[in-house]
Amino acid sequence: MPSDANVPGSGAIRTLIPARIDRLPWSRFHTRLVAALGVAWVLDGLEITVVSAIAALLTRPETLNMSPVVVTGSASVYLLGEVAGALYFGHLSDKLGRKNLFILTLAIYLIGSGLTALTLSNGPVSIFWLFLTRFIAGMGIGGEYAAINSAIDELIPAQYRGQIDLLVNGTYWLGALGGTLGSFILLNQLEPNVAWRLAFLLGPVLGIIIIVLRRNLPESPRWQIMNGQAEEAERSISQIEREVEKSGKKLPPLDESKALDLRPTTKIGYVALTKVLFQEYPTRSVLGATLMITQSFLYNAIFFTYGIVLARFYGVDERDVPIYLIAFCIGNFCGPLLLGRLFDTVGRKKMISGTYIISGLLLAVSAVLFQADLLTAFTQTIAWCVIFFFASAGASAGYLTVSELFPLEVRAKAIAVFFCIAQLFGSMGPVIYGALIGDGSDRFAMFIGFLLGAVVMIIGGVVAIIFGVNAEGKALEDLAPPLAMVGRTGTTRAEGAAKPTIP
């Protein structure tokens, strides 16, 4: 098997590791990888849904007896924790490696969510404890996003990267579905003070199982070789290749022309990252920010207010709202599942722009029907399912875009930055929609809100048409030359530069 070697007189390392990863056929190793790492999105969907489901319960005297302001405030603290975790652990992931971080961040989430279940009744100390543990849990999940998306992109062969990223990101809705069903069962079968505590343990129980699987995963050989760890990278890629061969798959021949000459660079902080993003990759930065902001605005606006819309405009009993959420979750999961393959065949640019624009147009149509009072709670839910079938695939592709279009050395930090931008602007959605809903008497105001969401998504699609990159089937190093590459040009190939030459 080819191994890495020093390039005489250059101080660089010549490597075929990226090519060795991308030539691999799909195997049990890749399935295990996706199962072990993809749980990050499941946990976030489960966590947010559980908190939404038990929020009212925590205000009761027999539970925590906390005010609605405190309970909703704990959800905001969780989101702040996600932002802090993404930035901090995204930096550490680029510095210390993917494996170290995707074990650490999951452990932090387990601790934070588990300790939340120990919160005592209302009081200053209890409120502080609740906020602290929610912040810790949020940090773990935020860190997961940066480390996990980086690892998946770097370990999955190029021909499968799009559909796998979309599938993994779409599993958020499996978590949301599990959180809905789990909370519904617990709240209807157990005493309230026991039910809410067990609800917070649903995620940690799943996480404990997954952390065992993660311990046996290798470090990203791409990260190792880019950081000068040639021997460690060789061991990691050899382990992967052996696992693939044990599953009965034959390794295709290597293309020696895909060898890279690398000279590891110094560590890059967030200040230097800003230069990389906006001087070397300006159009990609605009693309990534736009896709993340638009999908986050729409999702937060609809997801956090759909129950109120159903209750105030359609007269749905609040106890029946979870039934409608189940359908909403299924529609959101089916989009990435069924459309994901097309992002690798039809292409990124066409599919991303198409899913954003189609979902925006469908939302506009549903807004007109809503204003004309032609929808019922059932048909409104069906409309949302169809809209978010496309929107969910597009939103997942937004995460794919920001994780594959920047150099490996800054990949996790780039994901963290765009994730935080999305959270910041996305938080405006529920506020705007909440104000438009009011007491449910002004249907026209909500009509304007739906049209606003439609326009936002269409803008995302138009930007994808203008600045999108045809990344399907291409190696990460072809999309964004590593900062460690010898002979690397100052700008990217996709933005007008010639292909970097290898001495």
C-alpha positions as CSV (number, residue, x, y, z in Angstrom):
1,M,0.0,0.0,0.0
2,P,1.4,3.4,-0.9
3,S,2.8,5.4,2.0
4,D,3.7,9.0,2.4
5,A,7.2,10.2,1.8
6,N,9.3,13.3,2.2
7,V,9.9,15.4,-0.9
8,P,13.7,15.8,-1.2
9,G,14.9,19.3,-0.7
10,S,11.5,20.8,-0.1
11,G,10.7,20.0,3.6
12,A,7.3,18.9,2.3
13,I,5.4,15.6,2.5
14,R,4.0,13.9,-0.6
15,T,0.8,12.1,0.2
16,L,-2.0,10.2,-1.5
17,I,-4.2,10.0,1.6
18,P,-7.1,12.2,0.2
19,A,-7.1,10.1,-3.0
20,R,-7.1,6.9,-0.9
21,I,-10.1,8.0,1.0
22,D,-12.1,9.2,-2.0
23,R,-11.5,5.9,-4.0
24,L,-13.1,3.7,-1.3
25,P,-16.3,1.8,-2.1
26,W,-19.1,2.1,0.4
27,S,-18.6,-0.5,3.2
28,R,-19.7,-1.4,6.7
29,F,-17.1,1.1,8.0
30,H,-18.8,4.0,6.4
31,T,-22.2,2.9,7.7
32,R,-20.8,2.6,11.2
33,L,-19.2,6.0,10.8
34,V,-22.5,7.6,9.9
35,A,-24.3,5.9,12.7
36,A,-21.8,6.9,15.3
37,L,-21.3,10.5,14.2
38,G,-24.7,11.4,12.8
39,V,-26.3,11.2,16.3
40,A,-25.3,14.8,16.9
41,W,-28.3,16.1,14.9
42,V,-30.6,13.5,16.4
43,L,-29.7,14.7,19.9
44,D,-30.2,18.4,19.1
45,G,-33.6,17.7,17.6
46,L,-34.6,15.5,20.6
47,E,-33.3,18.1,23.1
48,I,-35.1,21.1,21.7
49,T,-38.4,19.1,21.2
50,V,-38.3,17.7,24.7
51,V,-37.8,21.2,26.2
52,S,-40.7,22.5,24.1
53,A,-42.9,19.7,25.2
54,I,-42.3,20.0,28.9
55,A,-42.0,23.7,29.1
56,A,-45.4,24.2,30.6
57,L,-44.9,21.4,33.0
58,L,-41.9,23.1,34.6
59,T,-44.1,26.0,35.7
60,R,-46.4,23.7,37.9
61,P,-46.0,23.8,41.7
62,E,-45.5,20.0,41.9
63,T,-42.5,20.3,39.6
64,L,-40.0,23.2,39.5
65,N,-42.7,26.0,40.0
66,M,-40.6,28.3,37.8
67,S,-42.1,31.2,35.9
68,P,-42.6,31.0,32.1
69,V,-39.9,33.7,31.7
70,V,-37.3,31.4,33.4
71,V,-38.4,28.3,31.5
72,T,-38.2,30.1,28.1
73,G,-35.1,31.8,29.2
74,S,-33.4,28.4,29.7
75,A,-34.1,27.6,26.1
76,S,-32.3,30.8,25.1
77,V,-29.4,29.9,27.3
78,Y,-29.2,26.5,25.6
79,L,-28.9,28.3,22.2
80,L,-26.3,30.6,23.6
81,G,-24.4,27.6,24.7
82,E,-24.6,26.2,21.2
83,V,-23.0,29.3,19.8
84,A,-20.2,29.3,22.5
85,G,-19.6,25.6,22.0
86,A,-19.4,25.9,18.2
87,L,-16.9,28.7,18.4
88,Y,-14.7,27.2,21.1
89,F,-14.7,23.6,20.1
90,G,-14.6,24.4,16.4
91,H,-11.2,26.1,17.1
92,L,-10.1,23.1,19.2
93,S,-11.2,20.7,16.5
94,D,-9.0,22.3,13.9
95,K,-6.2,22.5,16.4
96,L,-6.4,19.1,18.2
97,G,-8.2,16.8,15.7
98,R,-11.7,15.6,15.0
99,K,-11.7,12.4,17.1
100,N,-10.7,14.1,20.3
101,L,-13.4,16.6,19.9
102,F,-16.3,14.4,18.8
103,I,-15.8,12.3,22.0
104,L,-15.3,15.3,24.2
105,T,-18.3,17.3,22.9
106,L,-20.7,14.3,23.3
107,A,-19.5,13.8,26.8
108,I,-20.1,17.4,27.7
109,Y,-23.6,17.2,26.3
110,L,-24.3,14.0,28.4
111,I,-23.1,15.8,31.5
112,G,-25.1,18.9,30.9
113,S,-28.4,17.3,30.0
114,G,-28.0,14.7,32.8
115,L,-27.4,17.3,35.4
116,T,-30.5,19.3,34.2
117,A,-32.6,16.4,35.4
118,L,-31.3,17.0,39.0
119,T,-32.6,20.6,39.2
120,L,-34.5,21.2,42.4
121,S,-37.7,23.3,42.9
122,N,-37.8,27.1,42.3
123,G,-35.2,29.4,43.9
124,P,-32.2,31.5,42.9
125,V,-29.8,28.5,43.2
126,S,-32.2,26.3,41.2
127,I,-32.6,28.8,38.4
128,F,-28.8,29.3,38.2
129,W,-28.4,25.5,38.1
130,L,-30.9,25.1,35.4
131,F,-29.3,27.9,33.3
132,L,-25.8,26.5,33.9
133,T,-26.7,22.9,32.9
134,R,-28.6,24.0,29.8
135,F,-25.6,26.2,28.7
136,I,-23.3,23.2,29.2
137,A,-25.6,20.9,27.2
138,G,-25.8,23.5,24.5
139,M,-22.0,23.9,24.3
140,G,-21.7,20.1,23.8
141,I,-24.2,20.1,20.9
142,G,-22.7,23.3,19.3
143,G,-19.2,21.7,19.4
144,E,-20.7,18.6,17.9
145,Y,-21.8,20.4,14.8
146,A,-18.3,21.7,14.0
147,A,-16.3,18.5,14.8
148,I,-18.9,16.1,13.3
149,N,-19.5,17.8,10.0
150,S,-15.7,18.2,9.5
151,A,-15.1,14.5,10.3
152,I,-17.9,13.3,8.0
153,D,-16.7,15.4,5.1
154,E,-13.1,14.2,5.5
155,L,-13.9,10.5,5.9
156,I,-16.7,10.0,3.4
157,P,-15.6,9.3,-0.3
158,A,-16.4,12.3,-2.6
159,Q,-19.0,10.5,-4.6
160,Y,-21.2,10.0,-1.5
161,R,-20.4,13.2,0.4
162,G,-23.5,15.2,-0.6
163,Q,-26.2,12.6,0.1
164,I,-24.6,11.5,3.3
165,D,-24.2,15.0,4.6
166,L,-27.9,15.7,3.8
167,L,-29.0,12.4,5.4
168,V,-27.0,13.1,8.6
169,N,-28.3,16.7,8.9
170,G,-31.8,15.6,8.2
171,T,-31.8,13.2,11.2
172,Y,-32.4,16.2,13.3
173,W,-36.1,15.5,12.6
174,L,-35.8,11.9,13.7
175,G,-34.6,13.4,17.0
176,A,-37.5,15.8,17.0
177,L,-39.9,12.9,16.3
178,G,-38.4,10.8,19.0
179,G,-38.6,13.7,21.5
180,T,-42.2,14.3,20.6
181,L,-43.2,10.6,21.1
182,G,-41.0,10.1,24.2
183,S,-42.3,13.2,25.9
184,F,-45.9,12.4,25.0
185,I,-45.6,8.9,26.5
186,L,-43.7,10.0,29.7
187,L,-46.1,12.9,30.4
188,N,-49.1,10.7,30.1
189,Q,-47.8,7.7,32.0
190,L,-45.8,9.1,34.9
191,E,-46.1,11.7,37.7
192,P,-45.1,15.1,36.4
193,N,-42.1,15.5,38.7
194,V,-40.7,12.2,37.5
195,A,-41.7,12.6,33.8
196,W,-39.9,15.8,33.1
197,R,-36.7,14.5,34.7
198,L,-36.8,11.3,32.7
199,A,-37.5,13.3,29.5
200,F,-34.1,15.1,30.0
201,L,-32.4,11.7,30.2
202,L,-33.6,10.5,26.8
203,G,-30.7,12.1,25.0
204,P,-28.0,11.0,27.5
205,V,-29.2,7.4,27.3
206,L,-28.8,7.4,23.5
207,G,-25.5,9.3,23.8
208,I,-23.9,6.7,26.2
209,I,-24.6,4.0,23.6
210,I,-23.1,6.1,20.8
211,I,-20.0,7.2,22.7
212,V,-18.9,3.6,22.8
213,L,-19.1,3.4,19.0
214,R,-17.1,6.6,18.6
215,R,-14.2,5.3,20.6
216,N,-13.3,2.8,17.9
217,L,-13.4,5.3,15.0
218,P,-10.1,6.5,13.6
219,E,-8.9,10.1,13.5
220,S,-9.4,11.9,10.2
221,P,-6.3,10.9,8.1
222,R,-6.8,14.1,6.2
223,W,-6.5,16.2,9.3
224,Q,-3.4,14.2,10.5
225,I,-1.5,14.6,7.2
226,M,-2.3,18.3,6.9
227,N,-0.9,18.7,10.4
228,G,2.3,16.9,9.7
229,Q,1.4,13.6,11.4
230,A,2.4,11.4,8.5
231,E,2.9,8.1,10.5
232,E,-0.4,8.6,12.4
233,A,-2.2,9.3,9.2
234,E,-0.8,6.2,7.5
235,R,-2.0,4.1,10.5
236,S,-5.5,5.6,10.3
237,I,-6.0,5.2,6.6
238,S,-4.5,1.7,6.7
239,Q,-7.0,0.8,9.4
240,I,-9.9,2.1,7.3
241,E,-8.7,0.3,4.2
242,R,-8.4,-3.0,6.1
243,E,-12.0,-2.6,7.4
244,V,-13.3,-1.9,3.9
245,E,-11.5,-5.0,2.5
246,K,-12.8,-7.2,5.4
247,S,-16.3,-6.3,4.3
248,G,-15.6,-8.0,1.0
249,K,-15.0,-4.9,-1.1
250,K,-12.0,-4.6,-3.5
251,L,-10.0,-1.4,-3.4
252,P,-9.8,0.4,-6.8
253,P,-6.3,1.3,-8.1
254,L,-4.8,4.6,-7.1
255,D,-4.2,7.5,-9.4
256,E,-0.7,8.6,-8.6
257,S,-1.3,12.0,-10.3
258,K,-3.5,12.9,-7.3
259,A,-0.5,13.1,-4.9
260,L,-0.3,16.3,-2.9
261,D,2.9,18.0,-1.6
262,L,2.2,19.5,1.8
263,R,4.1,21.6,4.3
264,P,2.0,22.0,7.5
265,T,1.1,25.5,8.3
266,T,0.9,27.3,11.7
267,K,-2.4,27.2,13.6
268,I,-5.0,29.7,12.4
269,G,-7.2,31.6,14.8
270,Y,-10.5,33.4,14.2
271,V,-8.8,36.6,13.1
272,A,-6.8,34.9,10.5
273,L,-9.9,32.9,9.5
274,T,-11.7,36.1,8.7
275,K,-8.9,36.9,6.2
276,V,-9.2,33.5,4.6
277,L,-13.0,33.7,4.3
278,F,-13.4,37.2,3.0
279,Q,-10.1,37.8,1.1
280,E,-9.6,34.4,-0.5
281,Y,-13.2,33.1,-0.6
282,P,-15.5,36.1,-0.7
283,T,-18.2,34.7,-3.0
284,R,-18.2,31.4,-1.1
285,S,-18.6,33.3,2.2
286,V,-21.5,35.2,0.8
287,L,-23.0,32.0,-0.4
288,G,-22.6,30.2,2.9
289,A,-23.8,33.0,5.0
290,T,-26.9,33.6,2.8
291,L,-27.9,29.9,2.7
292,M,-27.5,29.5,6.5
293,I,-29.3,32.8,7.4
294,T,-32.3,32.2,5.1
295,Q,-32.9,28.6,6.1
296,S,-32.5,29.4,9.8
297,F,-34.9,32.4,9.6
298,L,-37.6,30.3,8.0
299,Y,-37.2,27.3,10.2
300,N,-37.1,29.1,13.5
301,A,-40.0,31.3,12.4
302,I,-42.3,28.4,11.5
303,F,-41.1,25.7,13.9
304,F,-41.4,27.8,17.1
305,T,-44.8,29.3,16.2
306,Y,-46.6,26.5,14.3
307,G,-48.4,25.4,17.5
308,I,-49.7,28.9,18.1
309,V,-50.8,29.3,14.5
310,L,-52.7,26.0,14.7
311,A,-54.3,27.0,18.0
312,R,-55.2,30.6,17.2
313,F,-56.2,30.4,13.5
314,Y,-57.5,26.9,13.3
315,G,-58.8,26.3,16.9
316,V,-56.6,23.2,17.5
317,D,-56.4,22.1,21.2
318,E,-52.9,22.6,22.5
319,R,-52.9,19.0,23.7
320,D,-53.3,17.8,20.1
321,V,-50.5,19.9,18.7
322,P,-47.9,17.1,19.0
323,I,-49.9,15.0,16.5
324,Y,-49.4,17.7,13.9
325,L,-45.7,18.0,14.8
326,I,-45.2,14.3,14.0
327,A,-46.4,14.9,10.4
328,F,-44.1,18.0,10.2
329,C,-41.1,16.0,11.4
330,I,-41.7,13.2,8.9
331,G,-41.9,15.6,6.0
332,N,-38.7,17.3,7.0
333,F,-36.8,14.0,7.3
334,C,-38.1,12.6,4.0
335,G,-36.7,15.6,2.0
336,P,-33.0,14.9,2.7
337,L,-33.6,11.2,2.6
338,L,-35.2,11.1,-0.8
339,L,-33.6,14.0,-2.5
340,G,-30.1,13.6,-1.1
341,R,-28.8,11.4,-4.0
342,L,-29.7,14.1,-6.5
343,F,-27.2,16.5,-4.9
344,D,-24.4,14.1,-6.0
345,T,-25.9,13.4,-9.5
346,V,-27.9,16.4,-10.7
347,G,-25.5,18.6,-8.8
348,R,-25.1,20.9,-5.8
349,K,-25.8,24.2,-7.6
350,K,-29.0,23.1,-9.3
351,M,-30.4,21.2,-6.3
352,I,-29.6,23.8,-3.7
353,S,-31.1,26.7,-5.8
354,G,-34.0,24.5,-6.8
355,T,-35.0,23.4,-3.3
356,Y,-34.7,26.9,-1.9
357,I,-36.8,28.5,-4.6
358,I,-39.4,25.7,-4.8
359,S,-39.9,25.8,-1.1
360,G,-40.2,29.6,-1.2
361,L,-42.8,29.5,-4.1
362,L,-44.8,26.8,-2.3
363,L,-44.9,28.9,0.9
364,A,-46.1,31.9,-1.1
365,V,-48.9,29.8,-2.6
366,S,-49.9,28.5,0.9
367,A,-49.8,32.1,2.2
368,V,-52.4,33.1,-0.5
369,L,-54.6,30.1,0.5
370,F,-54.2,31.0,4.2
371,Q,-55.3,34.6,3.5
372,A,-58.3,33.4,1.5
373,D,-59.2,31.1,4.5
374,L,-59.1,28.0,2.3
375,L,-57.0,25.9,4.6
376,T,-57.9,23.8,7.6
377,A,-55.5,22.6,10.3
378,F,-55.0,19.4,8.4
379,T,-54.4,21.0,5.0
380,Q,-52.1,23.6,6.5
381,T,-50.0,20.9,8.0
382,I,-50.0,19.0,4.7
383,A,-48.8,22.2,3.0
384,W,-46.0,22.6,5.6
385,C,-45.0,19.0,5.0
386,V,-44.6,19.6,1.3
387,I,-42.9,22.9,1.7
388,F,-40.4,21.6,4.2
389,F,-39.8,18.4,2.2
390,F,-37.9,20.7,-0.2
391,A,-36.7,23.3,2.4
392,S,-35.2,20.6,4.7
393,A,-33.1,19.3,1.8
394,G,-32.0,22.8,1.0
395,A,-31.2,23.7,4.6
396,S,-29.2,20.5,5.1
397,A,-27.3,21.4,1.9
398,G,-26.5,24.8,3.5
399,Y,-24.5,23.0,6.2
400,L,-22.9,20.8,3.4
401,T,-21.8,24.0,1.6
402,V,-20.0,25.6,4.5
403,S,-18.3,22.4,5.4
404,E,-16.9,21.4,2.0
405,L,-15.9,24.7,0.4
406,F,-13.1,25.9,2.7
407,P,-9.6,24.6,3.4
408,L,-9.3,21.7,5.9
409,E,-7.2,23.7,8.4
410,V,-10.1,26.1,9.0
411,R,-13.0,23.8,8.2
412,A,-14.4,23.4,11.7
413,K,-14.0,27.1,12.6
414,A,-15.7,28.0,9.3
415,I,-18.7,25.8,10.2
416,A,-18.8,27.3,13.6
417,V,-18.8,30.9,12.3
418,F,-21.6,30.3,9.8
419,F,-23.6,28.3,12.4
420,C,-23.4,31.2,14.8
421,I,-24.4,33.7,12.0
422,A,-27.4,31.5,11.3
423,Q,-28.4,31.3,15.0
424,L,-28.1,35.1,15.3
425,F,-30.4,35.9,12.4
426,G,-32.6,32.8,12.9
427,S,-33.5,34.0,16.4
428,M,-35.3,37.0,14.7
429,G,-37.8,34.7,13.0
430,P,-39.9,33.7,16.1
431,V,-39.9,37.2,17.4
432,I,-41.3,38.6,14.1
433,Y,-43.8,35.9,13.6
434,G,-44.9,36.0,17.2
435,A,-45.7,39.7,16.8
436,L,-47.6,39.1,13.6
437,I,-49.7,36.3,15.1
438,G,-50.8,38.5,18.0
439,D,-54.2,37.2,19.3
440,G,-55.0,35.5,16.0
441,S,-57.5,38.1,14.8
442,D,-55.3,39.6,12.0
443,R,-55.0,37.0,9.3
444,F,-53.5,39.5,6.9
445,A,-50.5,40.2,9.2
446,M,-49.7,36.4,9.3
447,F,-50.1,36.4,5.5
448,I,-47.4,39.0,5.2
449,G,-45.2,36.9,7.6
450,F,-45.6,33.9,5.3
451,L,-44.7,36.0,2.3
452,L,-41.6,37.3,4.1
453,G,-40.5,33.7,4.7
454,A,-41.1,32.9,1.0
455,V,-39.0,35.9,-0.2
456,V,-36.2,35.0,2.2
457,M,-35.9,31.5,0.8
458,I,-36.1,32.6,-2.8
459,I,-33.3,35.0,-2.1
460,G,-31.2,32.1,-0.8
461,G,-31.9,30.2,-4.1
462,V,-31.0,33.1,-6.3
463,V,-27.7,33.6,-4.5
464,A,-27.0,29.8,-5.0
465,I,-27.6,30.3,-8.7
466,I,-25.1,33.2,-8.8
467,F,-22.4,32.0,-6.5
468,G,-23.0,28.2,-6.2
469,V,-20.2,25.7,-6.7
470,N,-20.5,22.5,-8.6
471,A,-18.9,20.4,-5.9
472,E,-20.4,17.1,-6.6
473,G,-18.0,14.2,-6.9
474,K,-14.9,16.4,-6.3
475,A,-12.2,15.9,-3.7
476,L,-12.2,18.4,-0.9
477,E,-8.6,19.4,-1.9
478,D,-9.8,20.2,-5.4
479,L,-12.6,22.4,-4.1
480,A,-10.4,24.3,-1.6
481,P,-6.6,23.7,-1.7
482,P,-5.3,23.1,1.8
483,L,-3.3,25.9,3.3
484,A,-0.5,23.4,3.8
485,M,-0.3,22.6,0.0
486,V,3.0,23.5,-1.6
487,G,2.5,25.9,-4.5
488,R,-0.9,26.9,-3.3
489,T,-2.3,30.0,-5.1
490,G,-3.7,33.0,-3.2
491,T,-7.2,32.4,-4.4
492,T,-9.4,29.4,-5.1
493,R,-9.8,27.7,-8.4
494,A,-13.5,28.1,-8.4
495,E,-13.1,31.9,-8.0
496,G,-10.8,32.3,-11.0
497,A,-7.4,31.0,-10.0
498,A,-5.4,28.4,-11.9
499,K,-5.0,24.9,-10.4
500,P,-2.1,24.9,-7.9
501,T,0.9,23.0,-9.2
502,I,2.8,20.4,-7.3
503,P,6.6,20.8,-7.6
